[in-house]
Amino acid sequence: MKSLVTTEFNDTVFEKIILPFETYSKTCLKIKNKSGEIVPFVLNYAQKKVLDVYYRIREENKLLRFIVLKARQEGVSTLFEGIIYQRTKNQFNRKAQIVAHEDEAATNLFEMFKRFHEHDEAKAEISHSNEKKLAFRTLQSEINIKSAERGENVKRSDTIQDLHATEVAFWRDAKTTMLALLQTVPDKKNTLIIIESTANGVGGWFYDTWGGAIRGENDFIPIFLGWHELPEYTRSFDTQDERAKLETNLDEYEREIKARFNLTLEQLNWRRYTIRNKCNHDEEQFKQEYPITAEEAFVTTGRPVFDNKIVFKRYNEAREPLLKGDLIYINDSDKKNVDVEFVQNEKGFIKIYSSIKVDRREHYVFAAGIDVAEGLEQGDYSCIKVKNRRTGEICLTWHGHIAPDLLAEEQHKLQLFLKGKIYFNTEMNNHGLTTITHAYKLGVHQYFREDFSTGIEKDTKEILGTKTTSTTKPFMINDLSTAIRENEFIDYEKEFWGECMTFVRNEKGQMQAQGKDKDPSTKCFDDRVMAQALMIRCDKWLPNYFVEPEKEKDSEAIARPHMLKQTGAVTDYDF
């Protein structure tokens, strides 16, 4: 096989001289299969899926930056090691670095590269060393294999063109090590960065970077590989009776994934076998090791507060909001006639999930909970969750960064928008007291506490809102847990159910976003969870929703947002 004899990379020349990888792998590379046999490297389905994305991004002339979340043993590392071997052995002055999560894994990857070279009929001359390195003497190119356990060796690497970081979720200090590694790869065409891992619970550098890729907050291309995408993850039945028995005994989750992913009974048989024999009957552990969706991969490593099966089902039922935008004041020069209008904005603080209709004869229609940002290192958000008590839907969510006094104005705007048919329960801890004070001055309808400790109702200095303490928080969260289990509300916000997945009991039994006590920078949040819990307390506190008997010519209705214009400022309400 001919080597590329130029230091300047050219796509056209490269494609003419170097075989497409799928052809190159099966004709030039050898691997050790799971039976210990040395065989040609023929790509499996999962590897082909990743390779297709790789070629698509290259054809689009984008930087080759990938983050891969996968189930166990799908061959992603083997694929990228083969690609890097092909790239490095055919070009001058290239450096590639492979970083494994531990020494043993680094040794296994080095053995893979040695095997590629030993069975390569067009092998290039190499230099020998005591390091885990494959150096091509004439080309002055090399492949180095390191371990993240030896962080200092990794961090001192010079400029490299190809970087492959494996099982990053299990690195001891991924945040520090990856920060250093990423600086070594220039933002040039024909450089390659692959970050891949199975999941290791929620939180940490890999989890945050994957989430950022999904949300478009970084330029890594996210690729997910579920267990069902590998054909070998199937198990035949001994008898037809055994097959029929499994089919009639599928649980709700199995029926759901069977229909959603068109699974065979043989695949589900493999799943049950693996749970019994490789995951110690722990279904949640199986989901982490062999996820079928990206969300399922990040099974919490703590003790979840809410029923995971229900939460995961609600997460999958979530949908995009009907409208996104903000409320702005109008007529505010005349304080007596101040009102608001809704302006659509894709980056707005407000998401509306269902049609909101308000009849003037209705009372106690909406209950709201407000979690005020604490100002933590991780950048907590403030959140308002609004329940339509007539329909049981969480019809509106407000979420964002804002000063506490301005958050009170957002409550006031919502009260105007909903024609005064709403009460707010605000967490008064920390900055919450500022929000409550300003809301009071604006005439916002607020939840207040009643104290009957002396046998009769009495006033208190801190009567408005809810103070979350080690005593009150368990009651609030338990009420939310019951409401989730008993389906007492409908919430289509995917982010809320995502927070529920990562809301756990820590080692001390305290309920919080996972990892919040150990690492304030962990990107797990609970502002939506707390707002929902505060909303439920307000909902239970309010008198029952009711409608006054209709009077003659007194059936005026207000319809929002189904009557809203689809673009620009919205002011055409049906009064």
JOLINPE-V999425 format. One record per backbone hydrogen bond with DSSP energy under -1.0 kcal/mol. NH is the residue of the N-H (numbers start at 1). CO is the residue of the C=O. Records with the same first field share a line. If there is no record, write none. Layout:
# JOLINPE-V999425
NH=CO / CO
This chain:
# JOLINPE-V999425
14=10
15=11
16=12
17=13
18=14
24=20
25=21
26=22
27=23
28=24
29=25
31=39
33=37
36=33
39=31
41=25 / 29
42=40
48=44
49=45
50=46
51=47
52=48
53=49
54=50
55=51
56=52
57=53
58=54
59=55
60=56
61=58
62=57
65=63
66=193
67=221
68=195
69=223
70=197
72=289
79=75
80=76
81=77
82=78
83=79
84=80
85=81
86=82
87=83
88=84
89=85
91=88
93=139
96=142
97=162
98=144
99=164
100=146
106=102
107=103
108=104
109=105
110=106
111=107
112=108
113=109
114=110
115=111
116=112
117=113
118=114
119=115
120=117
123=120
127=135
133=131
134=143
136=141
137=125
140=136
141=136
142=94
143=134
144=96
145=132
146=98
148=100
150=147
154=150
155=151
156=152
157=154
160=184
161=95
162=95
163=192
164=97
165=194
166=99
167=196
168=196
170=167
171=168
177=173
178=174
179=175
180=176
181=177
182=178
184=181
188=186
191=188
192=161
193=64
194=163
195=66
196=165
197=68
208=204
209=205
210=206
211=207
212=208
213=209
214=210
215=211
217=212
221=65
223=67
225=69
227=291
229=226
230=227
233=230
234=232
235=266
243=239
244=240
245=241
246=242
247=243
248=244
255=251
256=252
257=253
258=254
259=255
260=256
261=257
263=258
268=264
269=265
270=266
271=267
272=268
273=269
274=270
275=271
276=272
277=273
278=274
281=275
282=279
286=282
287=283
288=284
289=285
290=286
297=293
299=297
303=505
305=503
311=307
312=308
313=309
314=310
315=311
316=312
317=313
319=492
322=352
323=352
325=350
326=343
328=341
330=339
334=331
337=334
339=330
341=328
342=570
343=326
344=568
345=324
348=345
350=325
351=397
352=323
353=395
356=560
358=558
360=556
362=359
363=546
366=421
367=387
368=423
369=385
370=425
371=383
379=376
382=400
383=371
384=398
385=369
386=396
387=367
388=393
389=365
392=388
394=490
395=393
396=386
397=351
398=384
399=349
400=382
407=403
408=404
410=406
411=407
412=408
413=409
414=410
415=411
416=412
417=413
418=414
419=416
420=415
421=418
423=366
424=445
425=368
427=370
428=466
432=429
433=430
435=431
436=432
437=433
438=434
439=435
440=436
441=437
442=438
443=440
444=439
447=424
449=463
455=452
458=451
465=447
466=426
473=469
476=472
477=473
478=474
479=475
480=476
481=477
482=478
483=479
484=480
485=481
486=482
488=483
490=392
497=493
498=494
499=495
500=496
501=497
503=500
504=512
505=303
506=510
509=506
512=504
514=502
516=513
519=515
522=519
524=522
530=526
531=527
532=528
533=529
534=530
535=531
536=532
537=533
538=534
539=535
540=536
541=537
542=538
546=363
548=361
554=551
558=358
560=356
564=561
570=342
573=571
575=573
